[in-house]
Structure formats: structure tokens, C-alpha cells
Amino acid sequence: MNARWLTIHGALIAMVLLAAPAWAGSTAVTGEQVWPSQNDLYGSGIGGAAGDGKKLLEAQWRKTVGSVANVNSYVIAGGTLPATDPDLTIPVAAGKAIVEGSYVEWPATSVTLPASSTSHLFLKLVFGGGLITGVEIEDNTSGAVPASSLKLGTATTSGSAVTATTDARIIGPGALELLTASGTYTVPAGQYRAKIRIYGATGGGGGGGDGGGPSNGTAGGAGGTTSLGSLLSVNGGGGGGGGLGAGGNGATGTDATTTSGLLILPNAVATVGLGGAGVAGGGSGGNGGRSLYTEIMTLLTPGSTHTATIGAGGTGGTGAASNNGSAGQAGRIIIEYQ
């Protein structure tokens, strides 16, 4: 055995080892539940009675197309409330809806409301033994979201009549809700997932400089942060610099760079505050900085609350001869129920 033999055979062994196929294994799951199943994987004593896996059963259907699968409920048509009513009994219009994956159709129904209050009206499924036994219209003054429901609206009453109503129906999949003011956002009844979109606030423009002073314009303010609780947040663009009395223009505000989300489009919000013009040879103020667009798809819990913060557009800087910078654009939040 010589060195050349060892080298050749060592190389062959290495080639064999390198060419070994990747390992792939598979382990059977015990007690699985699959519905529907021609082989009855939801029956046969696993998830129910023998044969259940082959049947179109209500409870399993709701798991497939209802809240367990994070599928939203929505109104197809109807379910409206009158603007006012001369007494405390309000007629809810006939309608059609998908609630927890079940198609629901109901006739016009009159609901008696408490006096001198604001009532929240919900269409809800009623259950007995895990199965649907009926449909009710619940009214409560707390706004608490009942299980397996969707909201129709609110009704405000005096001592003897309905004085005002609001429409809170989610019409069809893909309905949009726009938030333009800070406050508490409550997830509507029957909504389990949504796409959250945020357009950030932009910066204000700097004021124009005065060459006759000479005096500089003041800088514009930065746009505020826009957020929906811990779900999503976008910073605002920076403020533009003030124009210089000696003739130099103010710097453009910095663009927003930090955010959260899965899809991020930098500089997508470009309606910024404009810098004011300089006078008597003074420099112009800089434009405000741009902000971002971002979005996520997230799961929701009906009735849960999140703090919505709408960032204000940056304030415009003060310039010579009232050549002030203009304010930036405020942020906004769009919620798409899917």
C-alpha cells in the first residue's frame, strides 16, 4: 500500500460521503381529526360518532368557515335602523348576513329600548348543546360584544322616543374603516382578521429668510407618530429648515425611516409642508420630510380595544413677511376587514 493508493481511495471515500442523499423522515400522527373525510377521520371514536367525518355537520362547518378559521362575519343586505322613531320600540329591517360562517336571514323585528340611553344593537346566534337554536337581536347600553354576533348600529333615546341612530354594519368582506382622529378603536363584532394600513404624517416646511434683517426663518415641525396600539406604528417626516437671512436655503426635512410592518414603502407619503419663500435676498425654507406607508395582516378579537394615535402633520415654520412654511399632512389609519 503506497501513498498514491491511499490518496486515490481516500478521495473516493470522500466522494461517496459527499454524495450521500439528504435524509427525510415522516412520523404518523395519532388521534388526528380531518373533516370532511371519506375515511371518517373525524368519526370512528376520534372526534365524534362513527360516520361524522363523512357528514355535513353544523359544528364542523363553523370550524371551517367561521371564527375558528378566523373568517369574518358581515351583513349581505338589510338590517338597517330608522333615523328616529316616535316611541321606544325601534323596527330593525329584515336582512341577510353571514354570521360565524352560517347564512342568516331574518324578518323585520321590533326591539323595545330603555329610555334616556344609548343602546348598541347586535344580531347574534343562539346556541344550545353546541348547535344553533335561533337568532336574536341583543341590545345593551355597555357596548359589550356578544359571542357569535355582528353589530347593526346604535340607537339614542329620550324619555319616550328614539332621537338618533348610527349604522355600524360591516357590509360584505373587504369593508374599510378609516381612522383620522386619535382615540380608542374597538374591534367590531364578528371581525377576526384585518389588514391594517398606516400612512405616516409628513413634516412641515421651514419659514423663509429675510435678507433685509437679516434674519432666519424658523424650522418646520416634524410629523407625529401614527400607530394602532402595539399592532403597527409609523414615524413622521422631519421638519424643513428655516431659510437663512444671508441667502442660503433651509435644508429639506429628513424622511421617516423607522417603522413596523410586513410591507414597507419608504417615502410613499409625499404631501409635505412646503418651505416659505425668502424675501430681500433671504433663502427659502426647506420642504418637510416625507413619511411611509406600511401594512400588516393581523388577527383580531371582537370587542378588544386598541389605542389609535393619529400623528399630526408638522407645523410650518415662521418666515419673513408672513412667508411661512406650510404644515405637513396628518397620518391616517385604514382597516380592511377581510
One Martini backbone bead per residue (centre of mass of N, CA, C, O) as a GRO file, in nm:
protein
  338
    1MET     BB    1   0.093   0.039   0.027
    2ASN     BB    2   0.061   0.359  -0.097
    3ALA     BB    3   0.017   0.693  -0.125
    4ARG     BB    4  -0.149   0.686  -0.390
    5TRP     BB    5  -0.365   0.487  -0.294
    6LEU     BB    6  -0.468   0.655  -0.052
    7THR     BB    7  -0.553   0.903  -0.215
    8ILE     BB    8  -0.760   0.772  -0.403
    9HIS     BB    9  -0.939   0.631  -0.181
   10GLY     BB   10  -0.998   0.885  -0.017
   11ALA     BB   11  -1.149   1.034  -0.244
   12LEU     BB   12  -1.374   0.823  -0.283
   13ILE     BB   13  -1.488   0.835   0.002
   14ALA     BB   14  -1.558   1.137  -0.005
   15MET     BB   15  -1.757   1.117  -0.243
   16VAL     BB   16  -1.958   0.930  -0.105
   17LEU     BB   17  -2.024   1.114   0.134
   18LEU     BB   18  -2.114   1.367  -0.037
   19ALA     BB   19  -2.343   1.185  -0.202
   20ALA     BB   20  -2.530   1.165   0.018
   21PRO     BB   21  -2.844   1.163   0.091
   22ALA     BB   22  -3.096   1.323   0.210
   23TRP     BB   23  -3.291   1.334   0.488
   24ALA     BB   24  -3.632   1.185   0.526
   25GLY     BB   25  -3.909   1.207   0.744
   26SER     BB   26  -4.208   1.027   0.893
   27THR     BB   27  -4.474   1.088   1.133
   28ALA     BB   28  -4.731   0.965   1.278
   29VAL     BB   29  -5.051   1.066   1.371
   30THR     BB   30  -5.242   1.064   1.668
   31GLY     BB   31  -5.572   1.170   1.667
   32GLU     BB   32  -5.679   1.281   1.421
   33GLN     BB   33  -5.863   1.562   1.251
   34VAL     BB   34  -6.083   1.527   0.961
   35TRP     BB   35  -6.277   1.776   0.773
   36PRO     BB   36  -6.367   1.609   0.548
   37SER     BB   37  -6.403   1.228   0.536
   38GLN     BB   38  -6.415   0.926   0.381
   39ASN     BB   39  -6.246   0.784   0.635
   40ASP     BB   40  -6.348   0.905   0.908
   41LEU     BB   41  -6.144   1.112   1.088
   42TYR     BB   42  -6.397   1.233   1.279
   43GLY     BB   43  -6.463   0.960   1.366
   44SER     BB   44  -6.427   0.660   1.513
   45GLY     BB   45  -6.388   0.795   1.818
   46ILE     BB   46  -6.234   1.073   1.794
   47GLY     BB   47  -6.462   1.329   1.736
   48GLY     BB   48  -6.701   1.116   1.710
   49ALA     BB   49  -6.918   0.963   1.551
   50ALA     BB   50  -6.966   0.737   1.341
   51GLY     BB   51  -6.956   0.922   1.025
   52ASP     BB   52  -6.893   1.232   1.071
   53GLY     BB   53  -6.670   1.273   0.845
   54LYS     BB   54  -6.917   1.238   0.609
   55LYS     BB   55  -7.067   1.489   0.724
   56LEU     BB   56  -7.277   1.780   0.720
   57LEU     BB   57  -7.187   1.961   0.992
   58GLU     BB   58  -7.233   2.237   1.174
   59ALA     BB   59  -6.984   2.246   1.365
   60GLN     BB   60  -6.772   2.194   1.137
   61TRP     BB   61  -6.844   2.428   0.953
   62ARG     BB   62  -6.762   2.657   1.151
   63LYS     BB   63  -6.460   2.574   1.156
   64THR     BB   64  -6.413   2.636   0.846
   65VAL     BB   65  -6.602   2.937   0.821
   66GLY     BB   66  -6.534   3.063   1.096
   67SER     BB   67  -6.375   3.174   1.378
   68VAL     BB   68  -6.170   2.941   1.389
   69ALA     BB   69  -6.076   3.048   1.084
   70ASN     BB   70  -6.092   3.364   1.080
   71VAL     BB   71  -6.387   3.443   0.981
   72ASN     BB   72  -6.586   3.684   0.887
   73SER     BB   73  -6.853   3.883   0.951
   74TYR     BB   74  -7.158   3.985   0.757
   75VAL     BB   75  -7.348   4.195   0.568
   76ILE     BB   76  -7.550   4.178   0.284
   77ALA     BB   77  -7.847   4.284   0.381
   78GLY     BB   78  -7.982   4.506   0.566
   79GLY     BB   79  -8.044   4.600   0.907
   80THR     BB   80  -8.174   4.865   0.946
   81LEU     BB   81  -8.218   5.193   1.084
   82PRO     BB   82  -8.389   5.438   1.185
   83ALA     BB   83  -8.334   5.763   1.255
   84THR     BB   84  -8.621   5.757   1.393
   85ASP     BB   85  -8.871   5.739   1.672
   86PRO     BB   86  -9.172   5.796   1.851
   87ASP     BB   87  -9.062   5.556   2.017
   88LEU     BB   88  -8.906   5.270   2.193
   89THR     BB   89  -8.980   5.113   1.927
   90ILE     BB   90  -8.762   4.953   1.704
   91PRO     BB   91  -8.716   4.890   1.366
   92VAL     BB   92  -8.573   4.609   1.217
   93ALA     BB   93  -8.468   4.523   0.934
   94ALA     BB   94  -8.454   4.314   0.709
   95GLY     BB   95  -8.211   4.035   0.647
   96LYS     BB   96  -7.864   3.952   0.556
   97ALA     BB   97  -7.611   3.704   0.672
   98ILE     BB   98  -7.283   3.631   0.800
   99VAL     BB   99  -7.248   3.403   1.082
  100GLU     BB  100  -7.007   3.201   1.156
  101GLY     BB  101  -7.071   3.078   0.849
  102SER     BB  102  -7.375   3.149   0.860
  103TYR     BB  103  -7.674   3.173   0.712
  104VAL     BB  104  -7.880   3.472   0.758
  105GLU     BB  105  -8.240   3.520   0.789
  106TRP     BB  106  -8.459   3.806   0.856
  107PRO     BB  107  -8.713   3.968   0.982
  108ALA     BB  108  -8.877   4.211   1.085
  109THR     BB  109  -8.785   4.376   1.404
  110SER     BB  110  -8.891   4.461   1.725
  111VAL     BB  111  -8.732   4.690   1.964
  112THR     BB  112  -8.709   4.754   2.304
  113LEU     BB  113  -8.600   5.043   2.467
  114PRO     BB  114  -8.441   5.234   2.675
  115ALA     BB  115  -8.449   5.515   2.837
  116SER     BB  116  -8.216   5.748   2.828
  117SER     BB  117  -8.016   5.614   2.594
  118THR     BB  118  -7.752   5.397   2.459
  119SER     BB  119  -7.789   5.150   2.216
  120HIS     BB  120  -7.669   4.828   2.124
  121LEU     BB  121  -7.697   4.640   1.817
  122PHE     BB  122  -7.730   4.278   1.777
  123LEU     BB  123  -7.660   4.004   1.584
  124LYS     BB  124  -7.735   3.665   1.703
  125LEU     BB  125  -7.647   3.359   1.806
  126VAL     BB  126  -7.811   3.067   1.932
  127PHE     BB  127  -7.736   2.816   2.181
  128GLY     BB  128  -7.761   2.442   2.204
  129GLY     BB  129  -7.549   2.197   2.245
  130GLY     BB  130  -7.362   2.345   2.009
  131LEU     BB  131  -7.626   2.450   1.865
  132ILE     BB  132  -7.840   2.611   1.670
  133THR     BB  133  -8.162   2.773   1.785
  134GLY     BB  134  -8.115   3.085   1.696
  135VAL     BB  135  -8.218   3.437   1.667
  136GLU     BB  136  -8.098   3.758   1.786
  137ILE     BB  137  -8.158   4.090   1.926
  138GLU     BB  138  -7.927   4.273   2.089
  139ASP     BB  139  -7.942   4.501   2.372
  140ASN     BB  140  -7.700   4.746   2.491
  141THR     BB  141  -7.524   5.001   2.699
  142SER     BB  142  -7.207   4.901   2.691
  143GLY     BB  143  -7.099   4.748   2.408
  144ALA     BB  144  -7.090   4.463   2.441
  145VAL     BB  145  -6.978   4.172   2.283
  146PRO     BB  146  -7.124   3.918   2.159
  147ALA     BB  147  -7.137   3.614   2.079
  148SER     BB  148  -7.192   3.546   1.766
  149SER     BB  149  -7.170   3.845   1.614
  150LEU     BB  150  -7.321   4.155   1.485
  151LYS     BB  151  -7.335   4.489   1.408
  152LEU     BB  152  -7.584   4.741   1.341
  153GLY     BB  153  -7.605   4.961   1.592
  154THR     BB  154  -7.738   5.267   1.723
  155ALA     BB  155  -7.955   5.404   1.996
  156THR     BB  156  -8.111   5.707   2.089
  157THR     BB  157  -8.283   5.815   2.387
  158SER     BB  158  -8.537   5.932   2.544
  159GLY     BB  159  -8.815   5.909   2.738
  160SER     BB  160  -9.004   5.831   2.443
  161ALA     BB  161  -8.768   5.823   2.212
  162VAL     BB  162  -8.605   5.807   1.908
  163THR     BB  163  -8.340   6.042   1.814
  164ALA     BB  164  -8.097   5.836   1.722
  165THR     BB  165  -7.871   5.688   1.475
  166THR     BB  166  -7.641   5.423   1.384
  167ASP     BB  167  -7.419   5.271   1.147
  168ALA     BB  168  -7.239   4.936   1.204
  169ARG     BB  169  -7.211   4.787   0.949
  170ILE     BB  170  -7.070   4.511   0.781
  171ILE     BB  171  -7.019   4.515   0.430
  172GLY     BB  172  -6.886   4.275   0.350
  173PRO     BB  173  -6.607   4.184   0.225
  174GLY     BB  174  -6.368   4.451   0.248
  175ALA     BB  175  -6.421   4.646   0.453
  176LEU     BB  176  -6.385   4.991   0.553
  177GLU     BB  177  -6.179   5.182   0.795
  178LEU     BB  178  -6.141   5.522   0.901
  179LEU     BB  179  -5.869   5.689   1.077
  180THR     BB  180  -5.841   6.054   1.190
  181ALA     BB  181  -5.855   6.002   1.508
  182SER     BB  182  -5.787   5.992   1.817
  183GLY     BB  183  -5.832   5.681   2.011
  184THR     BB  184  -6.063   5.423   2.054
  185TYR     BB  185  -6.040   5.101   1.921
  186THR     BB  186  -6.303   4.877   1.829
  187VAL     BB  187  -6.365   4.566   1.762
  188PRO     BB  188  -6.585   4.432   1.582
  189ALA     BB  189  -6.824   4.231   1.543
  190GLY     BB  190  -6.705   3.942   1.372
  191GLN     BB  191  -6.390   4.026   1.382
  192TYR     BB  192  -6.068   3.839   1.307
  193ARG     BB  193  -5.953   4.002   1.051
  194ALA     BB  194  -5.689   4.228   0.916
  195LYS     BB  195  -5.585   4.512   0.736
  196ILE     BB  196  -5.325   4.728   0.823
  197ARG     BB  197  -5.304   5.082   0.750
  198ILE     BB  198  -5.032   5.328   0.719
  199TYR     BB  199  -5.006   5.686   0.708
  200GLY     BB  200  -4.782   5.909   0.752
  201ALA     BB  201  -4.656   6.192   0.869
  202THR     BB  202  -4.554   6.508   0.770
  203GLY     BB  203  -4.353   6.768   0.729
  204GLY     BB  204  -4.277   7.090   0.782
  205GLY     BB  205  -4.208   7.392   0.662
  206GLY     BB  206  -3.992   7.637   0.628
  207GLY     BB  207  -3.913   7.949   0.674
  208GLY     BB  208  -3.841   8.242   0.542
  209GLY     BB  209  -3.595   8.457   0.474
  210ASP     BB  210  -3.432   8.780   0.573
  211GLY     BB  211  -3.222   9.001   0.406
  212GLY     BB  212  -3.285   9.282   0.564
  213GLY     BB  213  -3.198   9.228   0.857
  214PRO     BB  214  -3.101   8.974   0.911
  215SER     BB  215  -3.320   8.673   0.903
  216ASN     BB  216  -3.435   8.375   1.010
  217GLY     BB  217  -3.612   8.112   0.965
  218THR     BB  218  -3.806   7.873   1.088
  219ALA     BB  219  -3.857   7.563   1.161
  220GLY     BB  220  -4.015   7.290   1.102
  221GLY     BB  221  -4.214   7.037   1.197
  222ALA     BB  222  -4.263   6.728   1.291
  223GLY     BB  223  -4.412   6.446   1.243
  224GLY     BB  224  -4.611   6.233   1.382
  225THR     BB  225  -4.705   5.945   1.531
  226THR     BB  226  -4.853   5.650   1.388
  227SER     BB  227  -5.093   5.430   1.562
  228LEU     BB  228  -5.198   5.078   1.665
  229GLY     BB  229  -5.084   5.026   1.917
  230SER     BB  230  -4.890   4.725   1.876
  231LEU     BB  231  -4.934   4.663   1.565
  232LEU     BB  232  -4.865   4.970   1.448
  233SER     BB  233  -4.593   5.196   1.324
  234VAL     BB  234  -4.531   5.553   1.230
  235ASN     BB  235  -4.329   5.789   1.141
  236GLY     BB  236  -4.240   6.107   1.086
  237GLY     BB  237  -4.143   6.368   0.924
  238GLY     BB  238  -3.932   6.614   0.895
  239GLY     BB  239  -3.840   6.930   0.928
  240GLY     BB  240  -3.781   7.215   0.778
  241GLY     BB  241  -3.565   7.452   0.718
  242GLY     BB  242  -3.473   7.763   0.758
  243GLY     BB  243  -3.420   8.040   0.611
  244LEU     BB  244  -3.159   8.254   0.523
  245GLY     BB  245  -3.070   8.577   0.543
  246ALA     BB  246  -2.794   8.532   0.370
  247GLY     BB  247  -2.935   8.313   0.134
  248GLY     BB  248  -2.990   8.037   0.242
  249ASN     BB  249  -3.132   7.740   0.229
  250GLY     BB  250  -3.319   7.519   0.365
  251ALA     BB  251  -3.344   7.216   0.476
  252THR     BB  252  -3.456   6.918   0.420
  253GLY     BB  253  -3.639   6.699   0.555
  254THR     BB  254  -3.644   6.409   0.697
  255ASP     BB  255  -3.707   6.092   0.636
  256ALA     BB  256  -3.872   5.835   0.723
  257THR     BB  257  -3.734   5.508   0.870
  258THR     BB  258  -3.918   5.411   1.104
  259THR     BB  259  -4.090   5.091   1.155
  260SER     BB  260  -4.371   4.874   1.105
  261GLY     BB  261  -4.399   4.571   0.922
  262LEU     BB  262  -4.422   4.396   0.612
  263LEU     BB  263  -4.505   4.647   0.434
  264ILE     BB  264  -4.266   4.885   0.298
  265LEU     BB  265  -4.297   5.237   0.183
  266PRO     BB  266  -4.089   5.457   0.113
  267ASN     BB  267  -4.192   5.783   0.054
  268ALA     BB  268  -4.518   5.758  -0.001
  269VAL     BB  269  -4.552   6.032   0.167
  270ALA     BB  270  -4.542   6.356  -0.019
  271THR     BB  271  -4.732   6.560   0.146
  272VAL     BB  272  -4.570   6.831   0.219
  273GLY     BB  273  -4.430   7.088   0.361
  274LEU     BB  274  -4.368   7.408   0.248
  275GLY     BB  275  -4.150   7.639   0.189
  276GLY     BB  276  -4.075   7.953   0.236
  277ALA     BB  277  -4.012   8.247   0.103
  278GLY     BB  278  -3.784   8.467   0.043
  279VAL     BB  279  -3.655   8.795   0.131
  280ALA     BB  280  -3.430   9.016   0.032
  281GLY     BB  281  -3.237   8.752  -0.033
  282GLY     BB  282  -3.350   8.532   0.113
  283GLY     BB  283  -3.402   8.218   0.203
  284SER     BB  284  -3.559   7.932   0.167
  285GLY     BB  285  -3.744   7.703   0.286
  286GLY     BB  286  -3.771   7.384   0.371
  287ASN     BB  287  -3.897   7.096   0.315
  288GLY     BB  288  -4.055   6.847   0.424
  289GLY     BB  289  -4.072   6.531   0.523
  290ARG     BB  290  -4.125   6.218   0.449
  291SER     BB  291  -4.317   5.925   0.455
  292LEU     BB  292  -4.500   5.624   0.527
  293TYR     BB  293  -4.596   5.298   0.420
  294THR     BB  294  -4.791   5.045   0.598
  295GLU     BB  295  -4.846   4.679   0.655
  296ILE     BB  296  -5.080   4.432   0.795
  297MET     BB  297  -5.169   4.107   0.894
  298THR     BB  298  -5.431   4.040   1.139
  299LEU     BB  299  -5.553   3.937   1.435
  300LEU     BB  300  -5.874   3.943   1.604
  301THR     BB  301  -6.082   4.066   1.882
  302PRO     BB  302  -6.383   4.099   1.963
  303GLY     BB  303  -6.398   4.401   2.164
  304SER     BB  304  -6.131   4.495   2.145
  305THR     BB  305  -5.869   4.732   2.229
  306HIS     BB  306  -5.715   5.027   2.070
  307THR     BB  307  -5.477   5.274   2.033
  308ALA     BB  308  -5.528   5.560   1.845
  309THR     BB  309  -5.267   5.739   1.662
  310ILE     BB  310  -5.258   6.061   1.516
  311GLY     BB  311  -5.039   6.216   1.337
  312ALA     BB  312  -4.929   6.521   1.303
  313GLY     BB  313  -4.856   6.760   1.115
  314GLY     BB  314  -4.619   6.960   1.059
  315THR     BB  315  -4.526   7.263   1.132
  316GLY     BB  316  -4.487   7.570   1.022
  317GLY     BB  317  -4.267   7.801   0.967
  318THR     BB  318  -4.140   8.115   1.031
  319GLY     BB  319  -4.151   8.402   0.819
  320ALA     BB  320  -4.098   8.647   0.622
  321ALA     BB  321  -4.362   8.827   0.542
  322SER     BB  322  -4.543   8.561   0.588
  323ASN     BB  323  -4.337   8.329   0.478
  324ASN     BB  324  -4.457   8.051   0.553
  325GLY     BB  325  -4.473   7.744   0.626
  326SER     BB  326  -4.627   7.454   0.566
  327ALA     BB  327  -4.811   7.203   0.658
  328GLY     BB  328  -4.842   6.892   0.711
  329GLN     BB  329  -4.959   6.568   0.696
  330ALA     BB  330  -5.161   6.366   0.834
  331GLY     BB  331  -5.230   6.081   0.952
  332ARG     BB  332  -5.350   5.735   0.876
  333ILE     BB  333  -5.608   5.477   0.913
  334ILE     BB  334  -5.661   5.152   0.761
  335ILE     BB  335  -5.933   4.911   0.774
  336GLU     BB  336  -5.944   4.572   0.647
  337TYR     BB  337  -6.196   4.346   0.620
  338GLN     BB  338  -6.137   3.978   0.540
   0.00000   0.00000   0.00000
